[in-house]
Amino acid sequence: MSNTGVNKEVDVLIVGAGIAGATLAANLAKMGKNIVVVERDLSERDVIIGELLQPGGVQKLDEMGFSSFIDHIDAQPVYGYDIIFEEQDYVIPYPNKNGEPSGYGFRNGAFLQNIRKHILSQQNIRVIEGTVTHLIEENNTIVGVSYKRKLATDEESVYAHLTVVTDGPLSEFREKLSKPVNKVNGYFLGLLLKNCDLPFPNHGHLVMGDHPPMVIYPVTSSAWRVLIDFKGEKPPRMGRDFKKFLLEEFESAIPQSARTAFVAAVEEGKFKTFPNHRLPASPIKKAGAVLLGDALNMRHPLTGGGMTAAFNDVLRLSNNLEKVKDFSNNGQIGKAIQKFYETRHLGTQTTNILADGLYGVVYNPDLRKAFFEYVSRGDKYAEETCSILAGLNKDKKLLLNHFIGMARYGTQLRITNSEKSKEKVTQSLTMVKDAVGIITPLLLSEKPDPGNKLMLEALNRMI
């Protein structure tokens, strides 16, 4: 039964035309749904996040029929990673079996404008540039939103059978539709390296050592994005000595071929920062509404998994809603949303666990070294790990096996290379304990299933 305020002509109202919201609008419109999108600002944005799309995200985009969104933006194919540890490095290619795609690096604003251009051209999508002020609720059901158009002072309202809230990392409405435990564990500082070479063209570079981690990847044919992690709840202070600090702390860690460009970028001083969030999904079932994208779930961006997780969610929610024959039937919509919430972890949990797990590893000196030595063995130790990073393999048990296997391998190497004193052995075994300490809360934060319990019992036996 429909609600009194609902516009019978609007199936889905989407709050936010970011990567998740705009792609959802495009996919639902292709399925014949009538869509309204309300977006605060339709101009091209200049941000340092969402610039690396892993192969698993490319795959999902292609499944939706939207691979053209990557066209004509000078996007650069990415074929794998160069892992740099102190003065050593090891290259791990992405899997390329059965036509699996490469990844892509690009400017986020250009990519998003491609998606927005598409939805603006669709007859069954109406896009409104305005700021949503509140969700409209009738009889314990969300039936629409009130908003103010850009530069307007008067409020207007739009009603729909389903409201999808996807208003990004700084969501205004997250707390109405979930029980969030949002933690800012640091900030990424972004720089652009221009007209330089990296050791491996068309590859991401993860730089580890006795300094905060850095990731570097191509975003145009002439520029590379550098992201430097700064731990803490506040962004780095950019005082007059900040440029000097960056050069002293990071210049020597940057690959030699890119150092001149790094110095130039630091001197130019066009710094951008963005908070790195950890937000496990904790939705509240609310009739007439669903939470999506970064408003629902975030992980550390070190592994570049955010858009891949978003496209997995968009495709899963779209497929559930496609089966709803009568959008005026709240029960049918409610079942589709419930199924989405209950199953979405199947597409995102390994991305989430690996992102936050690897972040813990790179800040632990012993595990950081163990990680490099482990993947440098090649074969399955590199290939399977990279397949999970790529978002192509979603086997949580395989991820756990490699994560603990890494710590055990590091322990074995240390014991073998030491004098096997009791103190040395004890110190070595702490690597496994540290690894378990990192992975356990991440397993618990994902949707529980019978396998989680067995995994946690096994982990506890290890320590």
C-alpha positions in Angstrom: 0.0 0.0 0.0 1.4 3.4 -1.0 1.9 6.3 1.4 -0.2 9.5 1.1 2.6 11.9 0.1 4.3 9.6 -2.4 4.6 10.7 -6.0 3.3 7.7 -7.9 5.5 8.6 -10.9 8.8 8.4 -9.0 10.1 5.0 -8.2 13.4 6.0 -6.6 14.7 9.2 -5.2 18.5 9.4 -4.8 20.2 11.8 -2.4 23.6 12.6 -3.9 25.1 12.2 -7.4 28.5 11.0 -6.4 30.1 7.9 -7.8 27.6 5.5 -6.1 24.5 7.6 -6.5 25.0 8.6 -10.1 25.9 5.0 -11.1 22.8 3.7 -9.3 20.6 6.2 -11.1 22.1 5.1 -14.5 21.6 1.4 -13.8 18.1 1.7 -12.4 17.0 3.9 -15.3 18.3 1.3 -17.7 16.0 -1.1 -16.0 13.1 1.2 -16.7 12.7 2.9 -13.3 11.7 6.5 -13.0 14.4 8.3 -11.0 14.9 11.7 -9.3 18.4 12.7 -8.2 19.1 15.6 -5.8 22.8 16.7 -5.8 24.2 19.7 -4.0 26.8 20.7 -6.6 27.0 19.4 -10.2 30.2 21.2 -11.1 33.4 19.1 -11.6 35.0 18.4 -8.3 38.7 18.4 -7.5 39.4 15.7 -5.0 42.3 13.3 -4.1 40.1 10.2 -3.5 38.5 7.8 -5.9 41.2 8.0 -8.5 42.2 4.3 -8.7 39.6 1.8 -9.9 40.7 -1.8 -9.2 40.1 -4.5 -11.8 37.1 -5.9 -9.7 35.5 -2.4 -10.0 36.1 -2.3 -13.7 34.5 -5.7 -14.0 31.3 -4.6 -12.2 31.1 -1.4 -14.2 31.3 -3.6 -17.4 28.6 -5.9 -16.0 26.3 -2.9 -15.7 27.1 -1.9 -19.3 28.9 1.3 -18.3 32.6 0.7 -19.3 32.3 3.8 -21.5 32.3 5.9 -18.3 36.1 5.5 -18.4 36.4 6.8 -22.0 37.7 10.2 -23.0 39.2 11.2 -19.6 42.8 10.3 -20.3 42.4 7.3 -18.0 45.5 5.2 -17.6 45.4 1.4 -17.4 47.0 0.0 -14.3 48.4 -3.6 -14.6 49.6 -4.3 -11.0 51.7 -3.0 -8.2 55.4 -2.3 -7.5 55.9 -3.0 -3.7 58.8 -0.8 -2.5 60.4 -1.6 0.8 63.4 0.4 1.8 65.8 -0.2 -1.1 64.1 -3.3 -2.5 61.1 -3.7 -4.7 58.9 -6.5 -6.1 56.4 -6.2 -8.9 53.1 -8.1 -8.7 50.9 -8.1 -11.8 47.1 -8.2 -11.5 45.6 -11.6 -12.5 44.8 -11.7 -16.2 43.0 -15.0 -16.5 39.8 -15.5 -18.6 39.8 -11.9 -19.8 40.0 -10.3 -16.4 40.4 -6.6 -16.8 43.2 -4.2 -15.7 42.6 -1.4 -13.3 42.4 2.3 -14.2 43.8 5.5 -12.8 42.1 8.8 -13.6 41.0 12.1 -12.1 37.9 11.5 -10.1 36.1 14.6 -11.1 36.4 13.8 -14.8 35.2 10.2 -14.3 32.2 11.4 -12.2 31.3 14.1 -14.8 31.1 11.3 -17.4 28.6 9.4 -15.3 26.6 12.6 -14.6 26.6 13.5 -18.3 25.0 10.1 -19.0 22.3 10.5 -16.3 21.5 14.0 -17.5 20.7 12.6 -20.9 18.2 10.0 -19.7 14.5 10.7 -20.2 13.5 8.8 -17.0 16.0 10.6 -14.8 15.4 14.1 -13.4 18.4 15.7 -11.8 17.9 18.6 -9.3 20.8 20.7 -8.2 20.0 21.5 -4.6 20.8 20.7 -0.9 18.6 18.2 0.9 17.5 19.6 4.2 15.7 16.7 5.7 14.1 13.3 5.1 10.3 13.4 5.0 8.7 10.7 7.2 5.0 9.6 7.3 3.7 6.7 9.3 7.2 5.5 10.2 8.1 5.4 6.5 10.5 7.7 4.6 8.5 9.1 1.7 10.8 11.7 0.2 13.0 14.7 1.0 12.8 18.5 1.4 15.5 20.5 -0.4 16.6 24.0 -1.4 17.6 24.5 -5.0 21.0 26.1 -5.6 20.9 29.8 -4.8 17.2 29.5 -3.7 15.8 30.3 -0.2 12.5 28.5 -0.4 12.2 24.8 0.4 10.7 22.3 -2.0 9.8 18.7 -1.6 10.0 15.6 -3.8 8.3 12.2 -3.0 9.1 8.7 -4.1 8.4 5.1 -3.3 12.1 4.6 -2.2 14.7 7.0 -1.1 18.3 6.1 -1.4 20.7 8.1 0.7 24.2 8.2 -0.7 25.6 11.5 0.3 29.2 10.5 0.8 31.8 10.3 3.6 30.4 13.3 5.4 26.8 12.2 5.2 24.2 14.4 6.9 21.7 11.6 7.2 23.8 8.6 8.1 22.7 8.6 11.8 19.0 8.4 10.8 19.5 5.2 8.9 22.4 3.4 10.7 24.2 3.1 14.0 27.6 4.3 12.8 30.9 3.9 14.6 32.9 6.2 12.3 36.6 6.5 13.1 39.1 8.9 11.4 42.4 7.1 11.7 44.4 9.6 9.7 44.6 11.8 6.7 46.0 11.4 3.2 48.0 14.3 1.9 47.7 14.5 -1.9 50.3 15.8 -4.4 50.5 15.6 -8.2 53.8 14.6 -9.8 53.9 16.0 -13.3 55.9 14.8 -16.4 58.0 12.2 -14.7 58.7 8.5 -14.8 58.1 5.9 -12.2 60.0 2.5 -12.1 57.1 0.7 -13.7 54.7 2.7 -16.0 51.0 1.9 -15.6 51.5 0.4 -12.2 50.6 1.5 -8.7 53.5 1.9 -6.3 53.2 1.1 -2.6 56.2 2.7 -0.7 56.9 1.4 2.8 59.7 1.9 5.2 60.6 3.9 8.4 58.2 6.6 7.3 54.5 6.8 6.8 53.3 4.8 3.8 52.8 6.4 0.4 50.9 5.2 -2.7 51.6 6.4 -6.2 49.6 5.7 -9.3 49.0 7.4 -12.7 45.9 9.6 -13.1 46.6 11.1 -16.5 49.1 10.5 -19.3 51.4 13.2 -17.7 50.6 13.0 -13.9 50.9 10.7 -11.0 49.0 10.9 -7.8 51.0 10.7 -4.6 49.1 10.0 -1.3 51.0 10.3 1.9 49.4 8.9 5.1 49.4 11.0 8.3 48.1 9.2 11.4 45.9 11.0 13.9 42.5 12.6 14.2 43.6 16.0 12.9 45.1 16.8 9.5 48.8 17.7 9.3 49.7 21.3 10.2 50.8 23.1 7.1 53.0 25.8 8.7 56.0 27.4 7.1 58.2 24.5 7.8 55.9 21.9 6.3 57.6 21.9 2.9 60.9 21.3 4.6 59.5 18.5 6.6 58.1 16.7 3.5 61.4 16.9 1.7 63.4 15.7 4.7 61.0 12.9 5.5 59.9 11.6 2.1 62.1 12.7 -0.8 64.7 10.0 -0.3 61.9 7.3 -0.2 60.4 8.4 -3.6 61.9 6.5 -6.5 64.9 8.3 -7.9 63.3 9.0 -11.3 60.4 10.9 -9.7 62.3 12.9 -7.0 62.7 16.1 -9.1 58.9 16.0 -9.8 58.2 15.4 -6.1 60.4 18.4 -5.1 58.6 20.6 -7.6 55.2 19.4 -6.3 56.2 20.2 -2.8 57.5 23.7 -3.7 54.3 24.4 -5.7 52.4 23.7 -2.4 49.0 22.7 -3.9 48.4 20.4 -1.0 45.0 18.7 -0.5 44.1 16.5 2.5 41.2 14.1 3.0 40.3 12.1 6.2 40.8 8.4 6.1 37.7 6.8 7.6 36.9 3.3 8.9 33.1 2.8 9.0 31.7 -0.7 9.3 28.2 -1.0 7.9 25.6 -0.9 10.6 22.3 -0.1 8.9 18.9 0.4 10.6 16.0 -1.1 8.8 13.8 1.9 7.9 10.8 1.6 5.6 11.1 3.5 2.4 14.9 4.2 2.6 18.2 2.5 2.1 21.8 3.7 2.8 24.5 3.3 0.1 28.1 4.1 -0.7 30.4 5.9 1.7 27.4 7.0 3.7 27.0 3.3 4.7 30.5 1.8 4.7 34.1 3.0 4.4 37.5 1.4 4.7 41.0 2.8 4.6 41.8 4.0 1.1 45.4 2.6 1.1 44.4 -0.2 -1.3 42.1 1.9 -3.5 39.1 -0.4 -2.9 36.4 2.3 -2.3 34.9 2.5 -5.8 35.1 -1.3 -6.2 33.0 -1.7 -3.1 30.6 0.9 -4.3 30.0 -0.7 -7.6 29.5 -4.1 -6.0 26.8 -2.5 -3.8 25.2 -0.6 -6.7 24.9 -3.8 -8.8 23.6 -5.9 -5.9 21.0 -3.3 -4.9 19.9 -2.7 -8.5 19.4 -6.4 -9.1 17.3 -6.7 -6.0 15.1 -3.7 -7.0 14.8 -4.9 -10.6 12.7 -7.8 -9.2 10.2 -5.4 -7.5 7.2 -5.4 -9.8 5.1 -2.9 -7.9 7.0 0.0 -6.3 3.9 1.1 -4.5 4.2 -2.1 -2.5 6.2 -1.3 0.6 6.5 -4.9 1.5 8.3 -5.8 -1.8 10.7 -2.9 -1.5 11.4 -3.8 2.1 12.3 -7.3 1.2 14.6 -6.1 -1.6 16.4 -3.8 0.8 16.6 -6.4 3.6 18.2 -8.8 1.1 20.7 -6.2 0.1 21.7 -5.5 3.7 22.0 -9.2 4.4 24.1 -10.1 1.4 26.2 -7.0 0.5 29.1 -8.2 2.6 29.7 -11.0 0.1 30.9 -8.4 -2.4 32.7 -6.1 0.0 34.1 -7.9 3.1 37.4 -8.9 1.6 38.0 -5.4 0.3 37.2 -3.9 3.7 39.3 -6.4 5.7 42.3 -6.2 3.4 42.3 -2.4 3.3 42.3 -2.0 7.1 44.4 -5.1 7.7 47.2 -3.9 5.3 47.1 -0.4 7.0 47.8 -2.1 10.3 50.7 -4.1 8.7 52.5 -1.2 7.1 52.8 0.5 10.5 54.2 -2.5 12.3 57.9 -2.8 11.4 58.1 -6.6 11.8 54.9 -7.3 9.8 55.8 -4.7 7.2 59.1 -6.6 6.5 57.2 -9.9 6.7 54.7 -8.7 4.1 57.4 -7.7 1.6 59.3 -11.0 2.1 56.1 -13.0 1.8 54.8 -11.6 -1.5 58.4 -11.6 -2.9 58.2 -15.4 -2.9 56.0 -15.0 -6.0 53.6 -17.8 -7.1 50.4 -18.0 -5.1 51.9 -15.8 -2.3 51.8 -12.9 -4.6 49.2 -13.9 -7.2 46.4 -14.8 -4.7 47.1 -11.8 -2.5 47.0 -9.5 -5.5 43.7 -11.1 -6.7 42.1 -10.1 -3.4 43.6 -6.6 -3.6 42.2 -6.3 -7.2 38.7 -7.1 -6.0 38.5 -10.2 -8.3 38.8 -12.8 -5.5 36.3 -12.5 -2.6 37.3 -15.6 -0.7 37.5 -14.5 3.0 39.1 -17.7 4.1 41.9 -17.3 1.5 42.5 -13.8 2.7 42.8 -15.0 6.3 45.1 -17.8 5.3 47.5 -15.4 3.6 47.3 -12.8 6.3 48.3 -15.3 9.0 50.6 -17.1 6.6 52.5 -13.9 6.2 53.1 -13.5 9.9 54.1 -17.1 10.3 56.6 -16.8 7.4 58.1 -13.7 8.9 58.4 -15.5 12.2 60.1 -18.5 10.6 62.6 -16.3 8.8 63.5 -14.4 12.0 63.9 -17.6 14.1 66.0 -19.2 11.3 68.2 -16.2 11.0 68.6 -15.6 14.7 70.6 -17.3 17.4 67.4 -18.9 18.6 67.6 -17.4 22.0 64.5 -17.6 24.1 64.1 -13.8 23.8 64.5 -13.9 20.0 61.9 -16.6 19.6 59.5 -14.8 21.9 59.9 -11.6 19.9 59.4 -13.5 16.7 56.2 -15.2 17.8 54.7 -11.8 18.6 54.3 -11.3 14.9 51.6 -13.9 14.7 50.0 -12.3 17.8 50.1 -8.9 16.2 48.6 -10.2 13.0 45.8 -11.8 14.9 45.2 -8.6 16.8 44.9 -6.7 13.5 42.6 -9.1 11.7 40.2 -10.2 14.5 38.3 -6.9 15.0 38.1 -6.6 11.2 36.4 -10.0 11.0 34.1 -9.1 13.8 33.1 -5.8 12.1 31.9 -7.6 9.0 28.5 -9.3 8.9 28.7 -12.4 11.1 28.3 -15.8 9.5 29.1 -19.3 10.6 32.5 -19.2 9.0 33.5 -16.1 11.1 33.1 -18.1 14.3 35.2 -20.9 13.2 37.9 -18.5 11.9 38.0 -16.6 15.2 38.3 -19.9 17.2 41.2 -20.9 15.0 42.8 -17.5 15.5 42.5 -17.7 19.3 44.2 -21.1 19.3 47.1 -19.6 17.5 47.8 -17.2 20.4 
